[in-house]
Amino acid sequence: MNSNKLASEDKSKESKHIYGRAVEVLTGGVSRNTIFRKPHPFYVKSASGSYIKDIEGTERLDFANNMASLIHGHSHPAIIEAVTEQLYKGSAYTMGTEAEVLFAELLNARTPGFEKIRFMNSGTEAVMTMIKASRVFTGKHKIAKAEGAYHGTYDYAEISQTANPSNWGDIDKPNAVPVVQETPKGIIDDMVIIHFNDIERTINLLDQHADQIACVLIDPVPHRIGLFLATNEYIEAIYNWTRKNNALLVFDEVVSYRVNYAGAQDSYSVKPDLTALGKIIGGGFPIGALAGKSEIMNVLDPRATFLRHPHSGTFSANPVSTTAGRVAMELFDEAAVLKLNAFTMKARKQIEEVIKTVDVPVCITGAGSMFRLHFQKNTPNTYRGAYQDKDTKAIVDELLDYLFFKKDIIMINTLACMFSTTLTQNNIDRLSEALFDGFKLVKPKIDQLV
Ligand SMILES: Cc1ncc(COP(=O)(O)O)c(C=O)c1O
């Protein structure tokens, strides 16, 4: 039995017991696979700032921040206060609230391309509505998206998210690979799979379906592809292609919105027609939003004589999420964004020093307040280049387990960190020291991969 396993048993008695009950009532014992870990998930007692305490009493330093959704860490006092005040007044009504108007005013003022906005409940829903609105506006059906990009679980958006060497096909003719079995063929046929940051191949692939494409869906910093920024040239090339071919350029900024004050889109000379948002804009509560040009957003307008895209949602724009989101985004002002980005860059440099000291073939990608470690010497810039085979993934998991059980540190399962404003230099020192020991542990195995 390895030492990681022993440690996990010592620290997990109560969680093991709860998981025993969980599997009796929840499929696989979980409601989201993200939190599953072997031999069982750990259950939270409380969380504050950058720390989460489990029910056994172990306190862990959290760099996952609920998959990049908590920009101010856990239970921020100003958010708690505002949400508590709202809760006494009710949490959801079949009526409008000023909370949604205030929040819409804030976001639309923040990003120049946001002329109109609609709130919903998740990033998945935002991407789904963005795709449907694109179809309605252009009168076309096909959707182009990058191989490996994660955009939530709408049937179209998830195609090719998990493409692997056995099914991704020739690089010049990438397959549209379903994630869920029995995905209807019609959906697969309506997808055009492109390559992130590869202008020539992307334009060539788009050209083959030019008169049928409603939108090109891009996450400018796609975490699952490898967490690197789309180049300006790439975005410009796609933008120009969409102008010529009556198609929309639509951004999934569910994760990347944090990169600049006005979103990752502020990094580019051209802007998307529509943007899907989620995660940090909920201030820790469920949210999604679709924002963009009025002319396109109008397809959702119930005042139209002929409503082309009816849109609702029982909890859309509920005042709890919109209040929490507004407070969180007010706190994440221009100065806070710059400060957090600079702090993250400093942390990356510190970790790069650790990599050099241990002399391990690891590189770092990232943007703004996010970064990801890759077990390869050369920095990848494509999905296929960053793809981890089974052997590499096993070492990634070993390092993640080591950090979780031995160092009480939580990272995202891609070896990514999504920073929050509550992190301190001491937290980074602790992460660097843990990675120093962790890299030494896995170095013999990584060296063998190269
Ligand atoms: C880039 C991106 N888009 C969309 C989504 C879906 O968001 P949600 O989980 O809120 O449905 C995610 C979730 O991780 C995401 O990372």
The ligand as an ORCA input file, in Angstrom:
! r2SCAN-3c Opt
* xyz 0 1
  C     -15.505     27.551    -20.847
  C     -16.749     26.995    -20.208
  N     -17.934     27.189    -20.795
  C     -19.076     26.739    -20.276
  C     -19.073     26.037    -19.077
  C     -20.353     25.530    -18.524
  O     -20.689     26.241    -17.373
  P     -21.657     25.586    -16.269
  O     -20.868     24.512    -15.583
  O     -22.009     26.740    -15.381
  O     -22.819     25.045    -17.009
  C     -17.864     25.805    -18.422
  C     -17.826     25.049    -17.159
  O     -16.802     24.642    -16.670
  C     -16.668     26.279    -19.012
  O     -15.486     26.036    -18.435
*
